[in-house]
Amino acid sequence: MGIQDIIEGKKQWRAHQARVKALPPDYRIVYQEMQKYLFKVGPVDLEGDLLSGIVDFFQEGVAAGKGVLELIGDDVAAFCDGLVEDSRTYAEIYQESISGKSCKAGE
């Protein structure tokens, strides 16, 4: 990864963050909680596409005059889990590492 790639990545992230800041406060709060959740237990291959897709989805909800909880429901974590259900997650890797260590210790 060259310096130009790093600079371009930062530009894209800043543009993404500007889109998030333009959301209404309730949408922004939910997005930030989703982002924290996904960064913690989300897919290993968490790309900007997923986060950008969420912002696109939220912008469509705003344009339709819907509240954020009308779009995703009351359980933010369950909604996030649904988004990444077919992806390998950090939580799964962690569980596998614990299982692997306990099995080796028992041998």
NUKOLMI-222805 format. One line per field, with one value per atom (N, C-alpha, C): residue in one letter; residue number from 1; z negated, x negated, y; atom name. Coordinates in pm, 1 decimal. Each point is the difference from the previous one (the first is absolute). Layout:
N
residu = (A | ...) .
num = (NUM | ...) .
up = (Z | ...) .
east = (X | ...) .
north = (Y | ...) .
atome = (CA | ...) .
//
This chain:
107
residu = (M | M | M | G | G | G | I | I | I | Q | Q | Q | D | D | D | I | I | I | I | I | I | E | E | E | G | G | G | K | K | K | K | K | K | Q | Q | Q | W | W | W | R | R | R | A | A | A | H | H | H | Q | Q | Q | A | A | A | R | R | R | V | V | V | K | K | K | A | A | A | L | L | L | P | P | P | P | P | P | D | D | D | Y | Y | Y | R | R | R | I | I | I | V | V | V | Y | Y | Y | Q | Q | Q | E | E | E | M | M | M | Q | Q | Q | K | K | K | Y | Y | Y | L | L | L | F | F | F | K | K | K | V | V | V | G | G | G | P | P | P | V | V | V | D | D | D | L | L | L | E | E | E | G | G | G | D | D | D | L | L | L | L | L | L | S | S | S | G | G | G | I | I | I | V | V | V | D | D | D | F | F | F | F | F | F | Q | Q | Q | E | E | E | G | G | G | V | V | V | A | A | A | A | A | A | G | G | G | K | K | K | G | G | G | V | V | V | L | L | L | E | E | E | L | L | L | I | I | I | G | G | G | D | D | D | D | D | D | V | V | V | A | A | A | A | A | A | F | F | F | C | C | C | D | D | D | G | G | G | L | L | L | V | V | V | E | E | E | D | D | D | S | S | S | R | R | R | T | T | T | Y | Y | Y | A | A | A | E | E | E | I | I | I | Y | Y | Y | Q | Q | Q | E | E | E | S | S | S | I | I | I | S | S | S | G | G | G | K | K | K | S | S | S | C | C | C | K | K | K | A | A | A | G | G | G | E | E | E) .
num = (1 | 1 | 1 | 2 | 2 | 2 | 3 | 3 | 3 | 4 | 4 | 4 | 5 | 5 | 5 | 6 | 6 | 6 | 7 | 7 | 7 | 8 | 8 | 8 | 9 | 9 | 9 | 10 | 10 | 10 | 11 | 11 | 11 | 12 | 12 | 12 | 13 | 13 | 13 | 14 | 14 | 14 | 15 | 15 | 15 | 16 | 16 | 16 | 17 | 17 | 17 | 18 | 18 | 18 | 19 | 19 | 19 | 20 | 20 | 20 | 21 | 21 | 21 | 22 | 22 | 22 | 23 | 23 | 23 | 24 | 24 | 24 | 25 | 25 | 25 | 26 | 26 | 26 | 27 | 27 | 27 | 28 | 28 | 28 | 29 | 29 | 29 | 30 | 30 | 30 | 31 | 31 | 31 | 32 | 32 | 32 | 33 | 33 | 33 | 34 | 34 | 34 | 35 | 35 | 35 | 36 | 36 | 36 | 37 | 37 | 37 | 38 | 38 | 38 | 39 | 39 | 39 | 40 | 40 | 40 | 41 | 41 | 41 | 42 | 42 | 42 | 43 | 43 | 43 | 44 | 44 | 44 | 45 | 45 | 45 | 46 | 46 | 46 | 47 | 47 | 47 | 48 | 48 | 48 | 49 | 49 | 49 | 50 | 50 | 50 | 51 | 51 | 51 | 52 | 52 | 52 | 53 | 53 | 53 | 54 | 54 | 54 | 55 | 55 | 55 | 56 | 56 | 56 | 57 | 57 | 57 | 58 | 58 | 58 | 59 | 59 | 59 | 60 | 60 | 60 | 61 | 61 | 61 | 62 | 62 | 62 | 63 | 63 | 63 | 64 | 64 | 64 | 65 | 65 | 65 | 66 | 66 | 66 | 67 | 67 | 67 | 68 | 68 | 68 | 69 | 69 | 69 | 70 | 70 | 70 | 71 | 71 | 71 | 72 | 72 | 72 | 73 | 73 | 73 | 74 | 74 | 74 | 75 | 75 | 75 | 76 | 76 | 76 | 77 | 77 | 77 | 78 | 78 | 78 | 79 | 79 | 79 | 80 | 80 | 80 | 81 | 81 | 81 | 82 | 82 | 82 | 83 | 83 | 83 | 84 | 84 | 84 | 85 | 85 | 85 | 86 | 86 | 86 | 87 | 87 | 87 | 88 | 88 | 88 | 89 | 89 | 89 | 90 | 90 | 90 | 91 | 91 | 91 | 92 | 92 | 92 | 93 | 93 | 93 | 94 | 94 | 94 | 95 | 95 | 95 | 96 | 96 | 96 | 97 | 97 | 97 | 98 | 98 | 98 | 99 | 99 | 99 | 100 | 100 | 100 | 101 | 101 | 101 | 102 | 102 | 102 | 103 | 103 | 103 | 104 | 104 | 104 | 105 | 105 | 105 | 106 | 106 | 106 | 107 | 107 | 107) .
up = (0.0 | 0.0 | 0.0 | 102.2 | 13.4 | -70.6 | -2.2 | -66.0 | 68.5 | 132.5 | 72.8 | -40.0 | -23.5 | -44.3 | -137.4 | -86.5 | -134.9 | 8.1 | 81.2 | 15.9 | 57.6 | 101.6 | 62.0 | -99.7 | -78.4 | -101.9 | -102.6 | -40.7 | -95.7 | 60.3 | 127.0 | 66.8 | 4.6 | 35.2 | 6.5 | -137.7 | -103.8 | -135.3 | -45.0 | 29.7 | -37.6 | 73.1 | 126.9 | 75.3 | -59.0 | -40.4 | -63.4 | -131.8 | -79.8 | -128.5 | 20.6 | 105.7 | 29.1 | 32.1 | 70.8 | 29.3 | -129.4 | -91.6 | -127.7 | -79.4 | -3.1 | -75.0 | 56.3 | 127.7 | 62.6 | -34.4 | -60.5 | -38.9 | -118.5 | -16.4 | -120.2 | -126.4 | -114.5 | -122.6 | -37.2 | 12.5 | -39.0 | 91.5 | 127.7 | 95.4 | -29.0 | -28.7 | -26.6 | -123.5 | -103.3 | -123.6 | 26.8 | 70.8 | 31.0 | 89.1 | 98.3 | 87.1 | -81.4 | -90.1 | -81.2 | -88.0 | -52.4 | -79.3 | 89.2 | 120.3 | 93.9 | 37.4 | 23.5 | 37.3 | -112.8 | -123.3 | -114.2 | -6.1 | 13.9 | -7.2 | 111.3 | 121.8 | 112.5 | -10.4 | -51.3 | -17.2 | -107.9 | -96.7 | -110.1 | 38.1 | 54.8 | 26.3 | 145.7 | 81.0 | 138.2 | 86.6 | 128.4 | 93.3 | 6.8 | 22.2 | 14.0 | 121.0 | 103.4 | 122.9 | 2.6 | -111.8 | -5.7 | 95.1 | 104.4 | 101.1 | -6.8 | 65.3 | 6.6 | 65.0 | 80.4 | 68.2 | -98.9 | -104.9 | -98.6 | -72.3 | -48.3 | -72.5 | 92.3 | 121.9 | 96.1 | 34.6 | 9.6 | 27.4 | -110.3 | -123.8 | -113.1 | 9.5 | 32.8 | 13.5 | 114.6 | 111.5 | 112.2 | -44.9 | -71.4 | -51.4 | -92.6 | -87.7 | -91.8 | 76.0 | 100.0 | 77.8 | 71.5 | 48.2 | 62.7 | -103.4 | -122.1 | -106.8 | -36.7 | -5.9 | -28.9 | 109.5 | 124.9 | 113.5 | -0.5 | -50.3 | -6.1 | -124.6 | -87.1 | -120.4 | -110.6 | 2.7 | -101.2 | -112.1 | -117.2 | -112.7 | 14.0 | -61.2 | 14.4 | -54.3 | -110.2 | -56.8 | 84.0 | 81.6 | 95.7 | 104.5 | 32.8 | 101.7 | -53.0 | -118.3 | -47.0 | -114.8 | -63.1 | -115.8 | -129.1 | -111.2 | -131.6 | -38.9 | 60.4 | -38.5 | 104.9 | -29.9 | 93.8 | 23.4 | -106.3 | 12.7 | 89.1 | -14.9 | 83.4 | 146.5 | 25.6 | 136.9 | 57.9 | -78.1 | 44.4 | 24.0 | -89.9 | 17.5 | 130.6 | 34.9 | 126.0 | 120.8 | -12.6 | 110.5 | 25.1 | -106.1 | 11.5 | -24.1 | 8.1 | -38.2 | 81.1 | 122.4 | 82.3 | 5.2 | -83.0 | 0.0 | -122.7 | 17.5 | -112.3 | -87.4 | -130.8 | -90.3 | -95.8 | -58.7 | -100.9 | -121.2 | -31.9 | -113.1 | 24.1 | 122.4 | 32.0 | -9.6 | 49.0 | -7.8 | -145.4 | -82.4 | -142.1 | -65.6 | 28.3 | -56.5 | 43.5 | 126.3 | 49.0 | -70.9 | -25.4 | -67.9 | -143.8 | -65.1 | -136.3 | 1.4 | 92.3 | 11.4 | 31.0 | 89.1 | 37.2 | -116.0 | -80.2 | -114.4 | -107.8 | -22.3 | -106.0 | 41.6 | 129.2 | 46.0 | -10.6 | 33.5 | -7.1 | -144.8 | -90.1 | -140.0 | -59.8 | 53.3 | -53.7 | 51.8 | 100.6 | 57.1 | -87.4) .
east = (-85.4 | 85.4 | -89.8 | 16.9 | -80.3 | 62.8 | -75.3 | 46.7 | 124.6 | 7.2 | 117.6 | 124.7 | -15.8 | 113.1 | 49.0 | -93.7 | 35.6 | 72.9 | -51.9 | 63.0 | 140.3 | 13.8 | 131.3 | 97.9 | -48.7 | 84.5 | 49.3 | -88.5 | 39.2 | 102.8 | -17.2 | 97.1 | 137.7 | 0.3 | 126.9 | 64.6 | -80.0 | 55.2 | 56.2 | -69.1 | 49.7 | 129.6 | 9.2 | 123.5 | 114.4 | -31.5 | 99.6 | 47.4 | -93.1 | 34.3 | 83.4 | -25.5 | 79.9 | 144.0 | 17.9 | 135.7 | 70.9 | -73.5 | 59.6 | 41.2 | -85.5 | 30.1 | 120.2 | 30.7 | 114.4 | 132.7 | -6.0 | 123.1 | 65.4 | 130.9 | 65.9 | -59.1 | 11.4 | -63.1 | 35.7 | 126.9 | 36.2 | -64.7 | -4.3 | -66.4 | -150.5 | -59.1 | -143.5 | -36.7 | 80.2 | -25.8 | 6.7 | 102.9 | 14.8 | -114.4 | -36.8 | -112.0 | -127.2 | -27.9 | -121.8 | 0.0 | 115.1 | 9.1 | -20.6 | 56.2 | -19.5 | -146.9 | -63.2 | -141.1 | -84.5 | 24.9 | -72.8 | 19.9 | 124.8 | 32.1 | -70.7 | 7.3 | -61.8 | -152.2 | -59.4 | -145.0 | -42.3 | 86.2 | -33.7 | 20.4 | 113.6 | 32.1 | 34.3 | -13.4 | 43.3 | -91.3 | 24.3 | -74.8 | -146.5 | -83.0 | -142.5 | -25.4 | 76.3 | -16.0 | 93.9 | 8.9 | 86.8 | -55.3 | 72.2 | -41.7 | 89.6 | -45.2 | 80.1 | 134.4 | 11.4 | 126.2 | 113.2 | -26.1 | 104.3 | 40.2 | -97.5 | 30.5 | 63.8 | -49.6 | 60.0 | 142.2 | 21.3 | 133.8 | 97.8 | -47.2 | 85.1 | 36.8 | -97.9 | 27.4 | 98.5 | -18.0 | 94.3 | 141.4 | 10.3 | 128.4 | 63.2 | -80.9 | 49.7 | 42.5 | -75.3 | 37.5 | 133.4 | 23.5 | 128.0 | 113.1 | -26.8 | 98.9 | 34.6 | -103.0 | 22.1 | 85.2 | -33.3 | 74.5 | 145.2 | 24.5 | 136.8 | 74.0 | -69.3 | 63.1 | 20.1 | -78.5 | 13.0 | -100.3 | 36.4 | -92.3 | -97.2 | -115.7 | -103.7 | 44.9 | 75.2 | 44.6 | 109.1 | 69.7 | 95.0 | -74.4 | -120.8 | -79.0 | -66.8 | -58.3 | -83.0 | 61.1 | 102.7 | 58.4 | -64.5 | 45.3 | -47.5 | -135.6 | -39.2 | -123.6 | -108.1 | -85.9 | -104.8 | -97.7 | -37.2 | -94.7 | 56.2 | 127.0 | 62.0 | 0.6 | 25.2 | -4.2 | -140.3 | -102.1 | -138.9 | -35.4 | 45.2 | -26.3 | 59.2 | 116.4 | 62.5 | -80.4 | -64.8 | -81.4 | -124.1 | -53.8 | -127.5 | 14.2 | 122.3 | 23.4 | -79.9 | -35.6 | -75.6 | -149.2 | -44.3 | -139.7 | -72.7 | -127.0 | -83.3 | -25.5 | 21.6 | -11.3 | -116.8 | -38.9 | -104.9 | 43.5 | 127.8 | 51.8 | -17.9 | 24.8 | -18.4 | -146.8 | -86.9 | -143.3 | -43.8 | 50.4 | -32.8 | 50.3 | 124.0 | 55.5 | -81.3 | -40.8 | -81.9 | -134.2 | -59.1 | -129.5 | 12.6 | 110.8 | 23.1 | 21.5 | 80.2 | 28.3 | -126.7 | -81.1 | -123.9 | -96.5 | -8.5 | -90.5 | 47.0 | 131.9 | 49.9 | -12.4 | 15.4 | -15.4 | -143.8 | -93.8 | -142.1 | -42.6 | 55.1 | -36.3 | 50.8 | 110.9 | 59.2 | -65.4 | -87.1 | -62.3 | -106.2) .
north = (-117.1 | 117.1 | 123.1 | 79.9 | 119.8 | 119.0 | 107.5 | 122.3 | 53.9 | -13.6 | 47.8 | -78.0 | -131.1 | -81.9 | 44.7 | 30.8 | 47.0 | 134.0 | 90.2 | 131.6 | -15.0 | -84.3 | -21.0 | -62.7 | -94.0 | -62.4 | 100.9 | 89.6 | 103.9 | 95.0 | 34.3 | 87.1 | -66.4 | -128.7 | -72.8 | -8.8 | -25.2 | -9.8 | 134.3 | 107.7 | 133.3 | 33.5 | -37.3 | 23.5 | -82.4 | -122.9 | -86.4 | 62.6 | 46.2 | 61.9 | 126.3 | 74.3 | 119.5 | -39.6 | -111.0 | -49.9 | -38.7 | -61.2 | -40.5 | 124.1 | 100.1 | 122.7 | 74.2 | -21.7 | 66.8 | -67.8 | -119.2 | -69.7 | 70.3 | -15.8 | 53.3 | -65.3 | 66.4 | -50.1 | -144.8 | -39.2 | -136.1 | -103.4 | 28.1 | -89.1 | -6.9 | 116.1 | 6.2 | -81.0 | 9.9 | -75.5 | -150.0 | -42.8 | -142.8 | -46.5 | 81.0 | -37.6 | -19.0 | 92.9 | -9.5 | -124.6 | -36.6 | -123.4 | -123.0 | 4.0 | -110.1 | -12.5 | 112.7 | -0.3 | -60.2 | 40.6 | -57.1 | -150.7 | -42.3 | -142.6 | -76.4 | 51.7 | -69.3 | -1.8 | 105.8 | 1.4 | -99.7 | -21.9 | -90.6 | -146.1 | -34.3 | -140.7 | -26.7 | 101.5 | -11.7 | -82.7 | 5.2 | -84.0 | 38.8 | -100.5 | 23.4 | 89.2 | -20.5 | 76.5 | 120.1 | 70.4 | 117.7 | 104.7 | 21.8 | 95.6 | 122.2 | 105.4 | 120.4 | -22.3 | -106.2 | -26.8 | -24.5 | -74.5 | -28.1 | 128.0 | 73.6 | 123.3 | 103.6 | 10.7 | 93.3 | -41.7 | -130.8 | -50.5 | 34.7 | -3.7 | 36.5 | 148.3 | 84.2 | 143.8 | 23.6 | -70.9 | 12.9 | -36.9 | -112.1 | -48.1 | 103.7 | 57.8 | 102.4 | 125.7 | 40.3 | 118.3 | -20.9 | -121.0 | -31.4 | 6.6 | -46.8 | 6.6 | 142.5 | 84.1 | 141.7 | 62.2 | -28.4 | 56.3 | -45.5 | -122.7 | -52.9 | 47.8 | 72.8 | 52.4 | -103.2 | -107.1 | -105.3 | 20.8 | -45.6 | 0.2 | -115.2 | 13.9 | -101.4 | -135.8 | -0.6 | -127.5 | -65.1 | 78.6 | -58.0 | -82.3 | 42.2 | -68.8 | -126.5 | 10.1 | -111.4 | -78.9 | 52.2 | -66.8 | 48.1 | -56.7 | 44.3 | -58.4 | -111.0 | -68.2 | 26.8 | 96.3 | 40.2 | -115.3 | -70.5 | -111.2 | -110.2 | -31.0 | -103.1 | 42.4 | 126.4 | 50.4 | -15.4 | 36.5 | -13.9 | -146.1 | -86.7 | -142.9 | -50.7 | 49.5 | -38.1 | 45.4 | 114.7 | 50.8 | -85.2 | -57.4 | -72.5 | -149.5 | -52.6 | -139.1 | -100.7 | 29.8 | -93.8 | 32.6 | 92.1 | 42.4 | -55.6 | -26.4 | -43.0 | 122.9 | -13.3 | 114.0 | -15.4 | 112.9 | -2.2 | -81.2 | 6.3 | -76.9 | -150.0 | -46.2 | -141.0 | -40.5 | 84.3 | -28.5 | -9.3 | 90.9 | -1.5 | -128.8 | -37.2 | -123.1 | -121.8 | -2.5 | -111.2 | -4.5 | 116.4 | 1.8 | -49.1 | 32.4 | -48.4 | -150.4 | -46.6 | -144.0 | -76.1 | 52.8 | -66.3 | -10.8 | 105.0 | -0.5 | -96.4 | -2.5 | -89.4 | -145.6 | -30.7 | -137.7 | -44.4 | 87.1 | -36.0 | -18.7 | 79.7 | -9.6 | -130.6 | -51.1 | -121.3 | -126.3 | 11.1 | -119.0 | -56.3) .
atome = (N | CA | C | N | CA | C | N | CA | C | N | CA | C | N | CA | C | N | CA | C | N | CA | C | N | CA | C | N | CA | C | N | CA | C | N | CA | C | N | CA | C | N | CA | C | N | CA | C | N | CA | C | N | CA | C | N | CA | C | N | CA | C | N | CA | C | N | CA | C | N | CA | C | N | CA | C | N | CA | C | N | CA | C | N | CA | C | N | CA | C | N | CA | C | N | CA | C | N | CA | C | N | CA | C | N | CA | C | N | CA | C | N | CA | C | N | CA | C | N | CA | C | N | CA | C | N | CA | C | N | CA | C | N | CA | C | N | CA | C | N | CA | C | N | CA | C | N | CA | C | N | CA | C | N | CA | C | N | CA | C | N | CA | C | N | CA | C | N | CA | C | N | CA | C | N | CA | C | N | CA | C | N | CA | C | N | CA | C | N | CA | C | N | CA | C | N | CA | C | N | CA | C | N | CA | C | N | CA | C | N | CA | C | N | CA | C | N | CA | C | N | CA | C | N | CA | C | N | CA | C | N | CA | C | N | CA | C | N | CA | C | N | CA | C | N | CA | C | N | CA | C | N | CA | C | N | CA | C | N | CA | C | N | CA | C | N | CA | C | N | CA | C | N | CA | C | N | CA | C | N | CA | C | N | CA | C | N | CA | C | N | CA | C | N | CA | C | N | CA | C | N | CA | C | N | CA | C | N | CA | C | N | CA | C | N | CA | C | N | CA | C | N | CA | C | N | CA | C | N | CA | C | N | CA | C | N | CA | C | N | CA | C | N | CA | C | N | CA | C | N | CA | C | N | CA | C | N | CA | C | N | CA | C | N | CA | C | N | CA | C | N | CA | C) .
//
